Amino acid sequence: MSIAALNAVEVRYPRSQALGPFTLDIGAGEIVALVGPSGCGKSTALRLLAGLEGPTRGEVVRAASRGETSVVFQAPTLMPWSGAADNVALPLALAGLAKAEARRRASAALALVKLQGLDAAKPAQLSGGMAMRVSLARALVTEPKLLLLDEPFAALDEITRRALADDIHRLWTLTHPAVVFVTHNVEEAVYMASRVLVMTPGPGRLAFEMPVEGPLPRPEGFRVTPLFRDAVEQVSRALAGAMAA
């Protein structure tokens, strides 16, 4: 069952075309990674799915009800004057949920991302990885059907990136939202997703698509298996070919 789709979408600006034509169908509970060079329209595709932008041509089909789509951006975008729980509770407060219930659910979401006891911590008191966990908790607190991740690990060190990748898989097992994960890192894409799409340089179009075999969440040692290494090599070759075309 499809949860969202981009059907032959194009996005044009006054001096350039940023995307398309590009088509993407996302199944319920599926994890899809979009890989491509900078400026290829990966984030533009995500904004279309989030309803933050409209296409110049084509059709966007998305979960439109409040709370059914959540976005995690490259920067945590937290309110600096508020504690972690208040940041996480924001979408619930905007939806009109009672304050006490919103705080309860926010505290539970923080516990899920391993930040229990830090409800009152301000963003300035958190590390980059912790701040991203707060942003992830905020995205998940509404139990969305579609989770959009726009290079959420880009500013983090390798150890933190790997830990957060495993955390996202662990959290995905709880409610199985559909996930679209944007990255320029091929290994990250193959590790995170059950399907990887490679995009051409802008205006981004589909250059290559490949399912990634293996269980989700990934078992320990998955990164050194022949299955993983072969998939990384195939996607890397496709990306190099798309950029050279």
PyRosetta script that sets phi, psi and omega in degrees:
from pyrosetta import init, pose_from_sequence

init()
pose = pose_from_sequence("MSIAALNAVEVRYPRSQALGPFTLDIGAGEIVALVGPSGCGKSTALRLLAGLEGPTRGEVVRAASRGETSVVFQAPTLMPWSGAADNVALPLALAGLAKAEARRRASAALALVKLQGLDAAKPAQLSGGMAMRVSLARALVTEPKLLLLDEPFAALDEITRRALADDIHRLWTLTHPAVVFVTHNVEEAVYMASRVLVMTPGPGRLAFEMPVEGPLPRPEGFRVTPLFRDAVEQVSRALAGAMAA")
pose.set_psi(1, 130.5)
pose.set_omega(1, -179.8)
pose.set_phi(2, -79.0)
pose.set_psi(2, 135.4)
pose.set_omega(2, 177.9)
pose.set_phi(3, -102.3)
pose.set_psi(3, -25.1)
pose.set_omega(3, 179.2)
pose.set_phi(4, -163.9)
pose.set_psi(4, 160.3)
pose.set_omega(4, -178.5)
pose.set_phi(5, -160.0)
pose.set_psi(5, 150.8)
pose.set_omega(5, 167.5)
pose.set_phi(6, -115.3)
pose.set_psi(6, 119.8)
pose.set_omega(6, -175.9)
pose.set_phi(7, -112.1)
pose.set_psi(7, 102.8)
pose.set_omega(7, 178.3)
pose.set_phi(8, 50.0)
pose.set_psi(8, 45.0)
pose.set_omega(8, -176.9)
pose.set_phi(9, -79.9)
pose.set_psi(9, 147.8)
pose.set_omega(9, 171.0)
pose.set_phi(10, -132.6)
pose.set_psi(10, 143.8)
pose.set_omega(10, 173.7)
pose.set_phi(11, -126.4)
pose.set_psi(11, 118.0)
pose.set_omega(11, 179.7)
pose.set_phi(12, -116.8)
pose.set_psi(12, 138.0)
pose.set_omega(12, 173.0)
pose.set_phi(13, -110.6)
pose.set_psi(13, 169.8)
pose.set_omega(13, -175.2)
pose.set_phi(14, -53.1)
pose.set_psi(14, -35.1)
pose.set_omega(14, -175.8)
pose.set_phi(15, -114.0)
pose.set_psi(15, 1.7)
pose.set_omega(15, -177.1)
pose.set_phi(16, -162.3)
pose.set_psi(16, 164.3)
pose.set_omega(16, 171.2)
pose.set_phi(17, -109.2)
pose.set_psi(17, 122.7)
pose.set_omega(17, -173.9)
pose.set_phi(18, -89.6)
pose.set_psi(18, -27.9)
pose.set_omega(18, -171.6)
pose.set_phi(19, -153.2)
pose.set_psi(19, 139.7)
pose.set_omega(19, 163.5)
pose.set_phi(20, 97.1)
pose.set_psi(20, 174.9)
pose.set_omega(20, 4.8)
pose.set_phi(21, -68.9)
pose.set_psi(21, 138.9)
pose.set_omega(21, -174.6)
pose.set_phi(22, -139.5)
pose.set_psi(22, 133.9)
pose.set_omega(22, -179.0)
pose.set_phi(23, -125.3)
pose.set_psi(23, 135.6)
pose.set_omega(23, 180.0)
pose.set_phi(24, -148.7)
pose.set_psi(24, 127.3)
pose.set_omega(24, 175.8)
pose.set_phi(25, -116.6)
pose.set_psi(25, 129.9)
pose.set_omega(25, -174.6)
pose.set_phi(26, -116.1)
pose.set_psi(26, 119.8)
pose.set_omega(26, 179.3)
pose.set_phi(27, -81.7)
pose.set_psi(27, 154.4)
pose.set_omega(27, 178.1)
pose.set_phi(28, -59.0)
pose.set_psi(28, 129.6)
pose.set_omega(28, 178.2)
pose.set_phi(29, 77.2)
pose.set_psi(29, 2.9)
pose.set_omega(29, -177.9)
pose.set_phi(30, -84.8)
pose.set_psi(30, 147.4)
pose.set_omega(30, 172.4)
pose.set_phi(31, -111.4)
pose.set_psi(31, 116.3)
pose.set_omega(31, -177.0)
pose.set_phi(32, -116.6)
pose.set_psi(32, 133.9)
pose.set_omega(32, 175.6)
pose.set_phi(33, -110.1)
pose.set_psi(33, 134.8)
pose.set_omega(33, 173.3)
pose.set_phi(34, -105.4)
pose.set_psi(34, 122.3)
pose.set_omega(34, -178.6)
pose.set_phi(35, -121.2)
pose.set_psi(35, 141.4)
pose.set_omega(35, 176.7)
pose.set_phi(36, 176.9)
pose.set_psi(36, 168.2)
pose.set_omega(36, -179.7)
pose.set_phi(37, -68.0)
pose.set_psi(37, 162.5)
pose.set_omega(37, 176.8)
pose.set_phi(38, -57.3)
pose.set_psi(38, 137.6)
pose.set_omega(38, 178.4)
pose.set_phi(39, 83.8)
pose.set_psi(39, 9.6)
pose.set_omega(39, -177.0)
pose.set_phi(40, -86.3)
pose.set_psi(40, -6.1)
pose.set_omega(40, 177.8)
pose.set_phi(41, 102.1)
pose.set_psi(41, 11.0)
pose.set_omega(41, 179.8)
pose.set_phi(42, -59.1)
pose.set_psi(42, -50.8)
pose.set_omega(42, -179.0)
pose.set_phi(43, -68.2)
pose.set_psi(43, -31.3)
pose.set_omega(43, 176.2)
pose.set_phi(44, -63.1)
pose.set_psi(44, -42.8)
pose.set_omega(44, 177.0)
pose.set_phi(45, -60.3)
pose.set_psi(45, -39.8)
pose.set_omega(45, 179.1)
pose.set_phi(46, -65.3)
pose.set_psi(46, -40.8)
pose.set_omega(46, 179.4)
pose.set_phi(47, -64.4)
pose.set_psi(47, -35.0)
pose.set_omega(47, 176.1)
pose.set_phi(48, -63.1)
pose.set_psi(48, -45.4)
pose.set_omega(48, -179.5)
pose.set_phi(49, -65.9)
pose.set_psi(49, -29.9)
pose.set_omega(49, 179.9)
pose.set_phi(50, -81.3)
pose.set_psi(50, -11.1)
pose.set_omega(50, -176.3)
pose.set_phi(51, 79.1)
pose.set_psi(51, 15.9)
pose.set_omega(51, -179.7)
pose.set_phi(52, -87.2)
pose.set_psi(52, -9.3)
pose.set_omega(52, -178.5)
pose.set_phi(53, -154.2)
pose.set_psi(53, 152.9)
pose.set_omega(53, 178.1)
pose.set_phi(54, -109.9)
pose.set_psi(54, 153.9)
pose.set_omega(54, 179.4)
pose.set_phi(55, -78.1)
pose.set_psi(55, 151.8)
pose.set_omega(55, 171.7)
pose.set_phi(56, -73.5)
pose.set_psi(56, -38.6)
pose.set_omega(56, 174.4)
pose.set_phi(57, -139.5)
pose.set_psi(57, 161.6)
pose.set_omega(57, 177.2)
pose.set_phi(58, 90.8)
pose.set_psi(58, -175.2)
pose.set_omega(58, -172.8)
pose.set_phi(59, -128.7)
pose.set_psi(59, 138.0)
pose.set_omega(59, 173.7)
pose.set_phi(60, -111.7)
pose.set_psi(60, 124.9)
pose.set_omega(60, 175.5)
pose.set_phi(61, -113.1)
pose.set_psi(61, 122.7)
pose.set_omega(61, -175.3)
pose.set_phi(62, -148.2)
pose.set_psi(62, 158.5)
pose.set_omega(62, 173.1)
pose.set_phi(63, -67.9)
pose.set_psi(63, 110.5)
pose.set_omega(63, -168.0)
pose.set_phi(64, -99.1)
pose.set_psi(64, -13.9)
pose.set_omega(64, -177.4)
pose.set_phi(65, -69.7)
pose.set_psi(65, 153.6)
pose.set_omega(65, -178.6)
pose.set_phi(66, -58.0)
pose.set_psi(66, 130.4)
pose.set_omega(66, 176.5)
pose.set_phi(67, 84.7)
pose.set_psi(67, -6.4)
pose.set_omega(67, -177.1)
pose.set_phi(68, -81.2)
pose.set_psi(68, -18.6)
pose.set_omega(68, 175.8)
pose.set_phi(69, -123.9)
pose.set_psi(69, 130.2)
pose.set_omega(69, 176.9)
pose.set_phi(70, -126.5)
pose.set_psi(70, 149.3)
pose.set_omega(70, -177.3)
pose.set_phi(71, -126.5)
pose.set_psi(71, 136.2)
pose.set_omega(71, 169.9)
pose.set_phi(72, -116.6)
pose.set_psi(72, 118.4)
pose.set_omega(72, -177.4)
pose.set_phi(73, -89.7)
pose.set_psi(73, 173.7)
pose.set_omega(73, -179.7)
pose.set_phi(74, -61.3)
pose.set_psi(74, -40.0)
pose.set_omega(74, 173.7)
pose.set_phi(75, -97.5)
pose.set_psi(75, 145.9)
pose.set_omega(75, -175.2)
pose.set_phi(76, -63.1)
pose.set_psi(76, -23.9)
pose.set_omega(76, 178.2)
pose.set_phi(77, 49.7)
pose.set_psi(77, 50.1)
pose.set_omega(77, 178.7)
pose.set_phi(78, -93.8)
pose.set_psi(78, 153.6)
pose.set_omega(78, 175.2)
pose.set_phi(79, -74.4)
pose.set_psi(79, 115.2)
pose.set_omega(79, -172.8)
pose.set_phi(80, -67.4)
pose.set_psi(80, -21.0)
pose.set_omega(80, -177.5)
pose.set_phi(81, -88.6)
pose.set_psi(81, -4.4)
pose.set_omega(81, -174.9)
pose.set_phi(82, -114.5)
pose.set_psi(82, 151.5)
pose.set_omega(82, 175.5)
pose.set_phi(83, -72.2)
pose.set_psi(83, 170.4)
pose.set_omega(83, -176.7)
pose.set_phi(84, -58.3)
pose.set_psi(84, -43.7)
pose.set_omega(84, -177.6)
pose.set_phi(85, -64.6)
pose.set_psi(85, -40.7)
pose.set_omega(85, 178.6)
pose.set_phi(86, -66.1)
pose.set_psi(86, -36.5)
pose.set_omega(86, 175.9)
pose.set_phi(87, -63.6)
pose.set_psi(87, -43.4)
pose.set_omega(87, -179.3)
pose.set_phi(88, -68.3)
pose.set_psi(88, -35.7)
pose.set_omega(88, -177.0)
pose.set_phi(89, -76.2)
pose.set_psi(89, -9.5)
pose.set_omega(89, -173.5)
pose.set_phi(90, -53.0)
pose.set_psi(90, -50.4)
pose.set_omega(90, -179.1)
pose.set_phi(91, -63.6)
pose.set_psi(91, -30.0)
pose.set_omega(91, 177.3)
pose.set_phi(92, -71.3)
pose.set_psi(92, -40.2)
pose.set_omega(92, 177.4)
pose.set_phi(93, -63.5)
pose.set_psi(93, -41.3)
pose.set_omega(93, 179.3)
pose.set_phi(94, -65.5)
pose.set_psi(94, -27.2)
pose.set_omega(94, 178.0)
pose.set_phi(95, -82.3)
pose.set_psi(95, -3.1)
pose.set_omega(95, 176.5)
pose.set_phi(96, 89.3)
pose.set_psi(96, 12.5)
pose.set_omega(96, 179.4)
pose.set_phi(97, -69.6)
pose.set_psi(97, 144.5)
pose.set_omega(97, 178.8)
pose.set_phi(98, -56.5)
pose.set_psi(98, 142.4)
pose.set_omega(98, -173.0)
pose.set_phi(99, -57.7)
pose.set_psi(99, -43.8)
pose.set_omega(99, -177.9)
pose.set_phi(100, -63.6)
pose.set_psi(100, -42.3)
pose.set_omega(100, 179.7)
pose.set_phi(101, -68.6)
pose.set_psi(101, -38.9)
pose.set_omega(101, 178.2)
pose.set_phi(102, -62.3)
pose.set_psi(102, -42.0)
pose.set_omega(102, 179.0)
pose.set_phi(103, -66.9)
pose.set_psi(103, -38.1)
pose.set_omega(103, 178.5)
pose.set_phi(104, -62.1)
pose.set_psi(104, -46.7)
pose.set_omega(104, -179.3)
pose.set_phi(105, -68.2)
pose.set_psi(105, -34.5)
pose.set_omega(105, 177.9)
pose.set_phi(106, -65.7)
pose.set_psi(106, -42.9)
pose.set_omega(106, 178.3)
pose.set_phi(107, -62.8)
pose.set_psi(107, -39.8)
pose.set_omega(107, 178.2)
pose.set_phi(108, -64.8)
pose.set_psi(108, -40.0)
pose.set_omega(108, 179.0)
pose.set_phi(109, -66.4)
pose.set_psi(109, -38.7)
pose.set_omega(109, 177.0)
pose.set_phi(110, -63.9)
pose.set_psi(110, -37.9)
pose.set_omega(110, 177.1)
pose.set_phi(111, -63.5)
pose.set_psi(111, -37.1)
pose.set_omega(111, -179.6)
pose.set_phi(112, -64.0)
pose.set_psi(112, -31.8)
pose.set_omega(112, 179.6)
pose.set_phi(113, -97.4)
pose.set_psi(113, 20.5)
pose.set_omega(113, 173.5)
pose.set_phi(114, 68.0)
pose.set_psi(114, 34.7)
pose.set_omega(114, 177.7)
pose.set_phi(115, -122.5)
pose.set_psi(115, 30.2)
pose.set_omega(115, 179.0)
pose.set_phi(116, -61.2)
pose.set_psi(116, 141.2)
pose.set_omega(116, -179.7)
pose.set_phi(117, 85.9)
pose.set_psi(117, -0.9)
pose.set_omega(117, -178.7)
pose.set_phi(118, -110.9)
pose.set_psi(118, 26.9)
pose.set_omega(118, -177.5)
pose.set_phi(119, -55.5)
pose.set_psi(119, -37.7)
pose.set_omega(119, -174.2)
pose.set_phi(120, -91.8)
pose.set_psi(120, -3.9)
pose.set_omega(120, -175.9)
pose.set_phi(121, -67.7)
pose.set_psi(121, 130.0)
pose.set_omega(121, 177.1)
pose.set_phi(122, -80.7)
pose.set_psi(122, 156.1)
pose.set_omega(122, -179.8)
pose.set_phi(123, -53.2)
pose.set_psi(123, -36.1)
pose.set_omega(123, -179.6)
pose.set_phi(124, -65.9)
pose.set_psi(124, -18.7)
pose.set_omega(124, -179.7)
pose.set_phi(125, -91.6)
pose.set_psi(125, -0.1)
pose.set_omega(125, -175.4)
pose.set_phi(126, -108.4)
pose.set_psi(126, 148.9)
pose.set_omega(126, 171.4)
pose.set_phi(127, -72.4)
pose.set_psi(127, 170.2)
pose.set_omega(127, 178.8)
pose.set_phi(128, -60.1)
pose.set_psi(128, -41.5)
pose.set_omega(128, 179.1)
pose.set_phi(129, -66.3)
pose.set_psi(129, -38.5)
pose.set_omega(129, 178.9)
pose.set_phi(130, -67.5)
pose.set_psi(130, -41.7)
pose.set_omega(130, 178.2)
pose.set_phi(131, -62.0)
pose.set_psi(131, -38.1)
pose.set_omega(131, 177.9)
pose.set_phi(132, -68.1)
pose.set_psi(132, -34.2)
pose.set_omega(132, 175.9)
pose.set_phi(133, -64.5)
pose.set_psi(133, -38.3)
pose.set_omega(133, 175.6)
pose.set_phi(134, -62.2)
pose.set_psi(134, -43.8)
pose.set_omega(134, 178.4)
pose.set_phi(135, -61.6)
pose.set_psi(135, -39.3)
pose.set_omega(135, 178.3)
pose.set_phi(136, -67.1)
pose.set_psi(136, -42.0)
pose.set_omega(136, 177.3)
pose.set_phi(137, -60.4)
pose.set_psi(137, -40.4)
pose.set_omega(137, 178.7)
pose.set_phi(138, -63.3)
pose.set_psi(138, -38.4)
pose.set_omega(138, 179.5)
pose.set_phi(139, -69.1)
pose.set_psi(139, -32.7)
pose.set_omega(139, -174.6)
pose.set_phi(140, -90.5)
pose.set_psi(140, -13.8)
pose.set_omega(140, -172.2)
pose.set_phi(141, -65.6)
pose.set_psi(141, -23.4)
pose.set_omega(141, 177.9)
pose.set_phi(142, -88.6)
pose.set_psi(142, 1.0)
pose.set_omega(142, -177.3)
pose.set_phi(143, 53.0)
pose.set_psi(143, 61.0)
pose.set_omega(143, -175.0)
pose.set_phi(144, -69.5)
pose.set_psi(144, 156.1)
pose.set_omega(144, 172.7)
pose.set_phi(145, -84.0)
pose.set_psi(145, -23.4)
pose.set_omega(145, -178.3)
pose.set_phi(146, -133.6)
pose.set_psi(146, 121.9)
pose.set_omega(146, 179.0)
pose.set_phi(147, -113.5)
pose.set_psi(147, 123.5)
pose.set_omega(147, -177.3)
pose.set_phi(148, -111.1)
pose.set_psi(148, 123.5)
pose.set_omega(148, -175.6)
pose.set_phi(149, -119.5)
pose.set_psi(149, 112.1)
pose.set_omega(149, -175.4)
pose.set_phi(150, -102.0)
pose.set_psi(150, 89.4)
pose.set_omega(150, -179.1)
pose.set_phi(151, 45.8)
pose.set_psi(151, 54.8)
pose.set_omega(151, -174.0)
pose.set_phi(152, -69.3)
pose.set_psi(152, -15.0)
pose.set_omega(152, -177.2)
pose.set_phi(153, -103.0)
pose.set_psi(153, 2.7)
pose.set_omega(153, -168.2)
pose.set_phi(154, -57.6)
pose.set_psi(154, -35.9)
pose.set_omega(154, -175.3)
pose.set_phi(155, -95.4)
pose.set_psi(155, 9.1)
pose.set_omega(155, -173.0)
pose.set_phi(156, -106.1)
pose.set_psi(156, 156.6)
pose.set_omega(156, 176.8)
pose.set_phi(157, -72.4)
pose.set_psi(157, 165.0)
pose.set_omega(157, -172.1)
pose.set_phi(158, -61.7)
pose.set_psi(158, -41.5)
pose.set_omega(158, -178.8)
pose.set_phi(159, -64.5)
pose.set_psi(159, -43.0)
pose.set_omega(159, 178.9)
pose.set_phi(160, -66.6)
pose.set_psi(160, -39.2)
pose.set_omega(160, 178.5)
pose.set_phi(161, -58.5)
pose.set_psi(161, -46.3)
pose.set_omega(161, -177.4)
pose.set_phi(162, -67.2)
pose.set_psi(162, -38.8)
pose.set_omega(162, 179.3)
pose.set_phi(163, -64.9)
pose.set_psi(163, -41.7)
pose.set_omega(163, -179.7)
pose.set_phi(164, -69.1)
pose.set_psi(164, -34.4)
pose.set_omega(164, 176.0)
pose.set_phi(165, -59.9)
pose.set_psi(165, -44.1)
pose.set_omega(165, 178.4)
pose.set_phi(166, -67.3)
pose.set_psi(166, -36.7)
pose.set_omega(166, 177.6)
pose.set_phi(167, -62.6)
pose.set_psi(167, -42.2)
pose.set_omega(167, 179.6)
pose.set_phi(168, -63.1)
pose.set_psi(168, -42.1)
pose.set_omega(168, 176.5)
pose.set_phi(169, -61.7)
pose.set_psi(169, -43.4)
pose.set_omega(169, -179.8)
pose.set_phi(170, -62.2)
pose.set_psi(170, -43.8)
pose.set_omega(170, 179.8)
pose.set_phi(171, -68.5)
pose.set_psi(171, -34.2)
pose.set_omega(171, 178.1)
pose.set_phi(172, -61.1)
pose.set_psi(172, -33.6)
pose.set_omega(172, -179.3)
pose.set_phi(173, -66.2)
pose.set_psi(173, -19.3)
pose.set_omega(173, -175.9)
pose.set_phi(174, -75.7)
pose.set_psi(174, -44.9)
pose.set_omega(174, -176.3)
pose.set_phi(175, -126.6)
pose.set_psi(175, -6.2)
pose.set_omega(175, 177.3)
pose.set_phi(176, 50.7)
pose.set_psi(176, 55.5)
pose.set_omega(176, 171.1)
pose.set_phi(177, -70.8)
pose.set_psi(177, 157.1)
pose.set_omega(177, 166.2)
pose.set_phi(178, -71.2)
pose.set_psi(178, 140.6)
pose.set_omega(178, -176.7)
pose.set_phi(179, -127.7)
pose.set_psi(179, 132.7)
pose.set_omega(179, 169.0)
pose.set_phi(180, -117.1)
pose.set_psi(180, 120.3)
pose.set_omega(180, -171.8)
pose.set_phi(181, -116.1)
pose.set_psi(181, 117.3)
pose.set_omega(181, -179.7)
pose.set_phi(182, -98.2)
pose.set_psi(182, 130.8)
pose.set_omega(182, 179.4)
pose.set_phi(183, -157.2)
pose.set_psi(183, 160.3)
pose.set_omega(183, 169.3)
pose.set_phi(184, -107.7)
pose.set_psi(184, 4.8)
pose.set_omega(184, -177.6)
pose.set_phi(185, -97.7)
pose.set_psi(185, 113.3)
pose.set_omega(185, -174.8)
pose.set_phi(186, -64.3)
pose.set_psi(186, -45.3)
pose.set_omega(186, -178.8)
pose.set_phi(187, -62.2)
pose.set_psi(187, -39.3)
pose.set_omega(187, 178.3)
pose.set_phi(188, -63.0)
pose.set_psi(188, -42.5)
pose.set_omega(188, 179.9)
pose.set_phi(189, -61.9)
pose.set_psi(189, -46.3)
pose.set_omega(189, -178.1)
pose.set_phi(190, -66.5)
pose.set_psi(190, -37.6)
pose.set_omega(190, 179.7)
pose.set_phi(191, -68.3)
pose.set_psi(191, -40.7)
pose.set_omega(191, -172.5)
pose.set_phi(192, -78.5)
pose.set_psi(192, -35.9)
pose.set_omega(192, -161.3)
pose.set_phi(193, -109.5)
pose.set_psi(193, 156.8)
pose.set_omega(193, 170.5)
pose.set_phi(194, -91.1)
pose.set_psi(194, -10.4)
pose.set_omega(194, 177.7)
pose.set_phi(195, -151.4)
pose.set_psi(195, 131.7)
pose.set_omega(195, -179.2)
pose.set_phi(196, -116.6)
pose.set_psi(196, 131.4)
pose.set_omega(196, 175.4)
pose.set_phi(197, -114.1)
pose.set_psi(197, 129.2)
pose.set_omega(197, 176.6)
pose.set_phi(198, -101.8)
pose.set_psi(198, 131.0)
pose.set_omega(198, -178.6)
pose.set_phi(199, -106.8)
pose.set_psi(199, 150.8)
pose.set_omega(199, 176.6)
pose.set_phi(200, -76.2)
pose.set_psi(200, 164.2)
pose.set_omega(200, 169.9)
pose.set_phi(201, -56.3)
pose.set_psi(201, 155.8)
pose.set_omega(201, -174.6)
pose.set_phi(202, -57.8)
pose.set_psi(202, 144.9)
pose.set_omega(202, -1.3)
pose.set_phi(203, -72.4)
pose.set_psi(203, 126.0)
pose.set_omega(203, -170.5)
pose.set_phi(204, -62.8)
pose.set_psi(204, 131.3)
pose.set_omega(204, 173.1)
pose.set_phi(205, -133.5)
pose.set_psi(205, 167.1)
pose.set_omega(205, -179.4)
pose.set_phi(206, -76.4)
pose.set_psi(206, 124.2)
pose.set_omega(206, 178.0)
pose.set_phi(207, -104.9)
pose.set_psi(207, -29.2)
pose.set_omega(207, -172.5)
pose.set_phi(208, -164.0)
pose.set_psi(208, 145.1)
pose.set_omega(208, 178.9)
pose.set_phi(209, -141.0)
pose.set_psi(209, 135.7)
pose.set_omega(209, -177.1)
pose.set_phi(210, -149.0)
pose.set_psi(210, 130.3)
pose.set_omega(210, 170.4)
pose.set_phi(211, -72.9)
pose.set_psi(211, 148.1)
pose.set_omega(211, 176.7)
pose.set_phi(212, -110.7)
pose.set_psi(212, 117.5)
pose.set_omega(212, -179.6)
pose.set_phi(213, -75.4)
pose.set_psi(213, 165.3)
pose.set_omega(213, 177.3)
pose.set_phi(214, 110.4)
pose.set_psi(214, 155.7)
pose.set_omega(214, -175.4)
pose.set_phi(215, -73.9)
pose.set_psi(215, 151.7)
pose.set_omega(215, 169.9)
pose.set_phi(216, -119.7)
pose.set_psi(216, 132.8)
pose.set_omega(216, -5.6)
pose.set_phi(217, -60.7)
pose.set_psi(217, 159.8)
pose.set_omega(217, -178.9)
pose.set_phi(218, -71.8)
pose.set_psi(218, 137.9)
pose.set_omega(218, 176.9)
pose.set_phi(219, -73.3)
pose.set_psi(219, 160.5)
pose.set_omega(219, 177.7)
pose.set_phi(220, -59.3)
pose.set_psi(220, 136.2)
pose.set_omega(220, 179.8)
pose.set_phi(221, 85.5)
pose.set_psi(221, 4.3)
pose.set_omega(221, -176.7)
pose.set_phi(222, -60.4)
pose.set_psi(222, -33.5)
pose.set_omega(222, -175.3)
pose.set_phi(223, -66.2)
pose.set_psi(223, -18.3)
pose.set_omega(223, -178.8)
pose.set_phi(224, -105.4)
pose.set_psi(224, 7.0)
pose.set_omega(224, 179.5)
pose.set_phi(225, -79.1)
pose.set_psi(225, 152.1)
pose.set_omega(225, 175.8)
pose.set_phi(226, -58.2)
pose.set_psi(226, -36.0)
pose.set_omega(226, 179.5)
pose.set_phi(227, -58.2)
pose.set_psi(227, -47.3)
pose.set_omega(227, -179.4)
pose.set_phi(228, -66.3)
pose.set_psi(228, -48.2)
pose.set_omega(228, -177.2)
pose.set_phi(229, -62.7)
pose.set_psi(229, -40.0)
pose.set_omega(229, 178.3)
pose.set_phi(230, -64.4)
pose.set_psi(230, -41.8)
pose.set_omega(230, 179.6)
pose.set_phi(231, -64.5)
pose.set_psi(231, -41.7)
pose.set_omega(231, 177.8)
pose.set_phi(232, -60.8)
pose.set_psi(232, -42.4)
pose.set_omega(232, -179.5)
pose.set_phi(233, -64.5)
pose.set_psi(233, -42.7)
pose.set_omega(233, 179.0)
pose.set_phi(234, -62.3)
pose.set_psi(234, -45.4)
pose.set_omega(234, -179.8)
pose.set_phi(235, -66.8)
pose.set_psi(235, -40.1)
pose.set_omega(235, 179.5)
pose.set_phi(236, -61.8)
pose.set_psi(236, -42.6)
pose.set_omega(236, 177.8)
pose.set_phi(237, -63.8)
pose.set_psi(237, -41.2)
pose.set_omega(237, 179.4)
pose.set_phi(238, -64.3)
pose.set_psi(238, -40.5)
pose.set_omega(238, 179.6)
pose.set_phi(239, -65.9)
pose.set_psi(239, -43.1)
pose.set_omega(239, 178.2)
pose.set_phi(240, -62.7)
pose.set_psi(240, -40.9)
pose.set_omega(240, 178.0)
pose.set_phi(241, -64.4)
pose.set_psi(241, -40.8)
pose.set_omega(241, 179.3)
pose.set_phi(242, -64.3)
pose.set_psi(242, -37.7)
pose.set_omega(242, -178.3)
pose.set_phi(243, -74.9)
pose.set_psi(243, -26.4)
pose.set_omega(243, -179.2)
pose.set_phi(244, -86.2)
pose.set_psi(244, -17.5)
pose.set_omega(244, -175.3)
pose.set_phi(245, -69.3)
pose.dump_pdb("model.pdb")
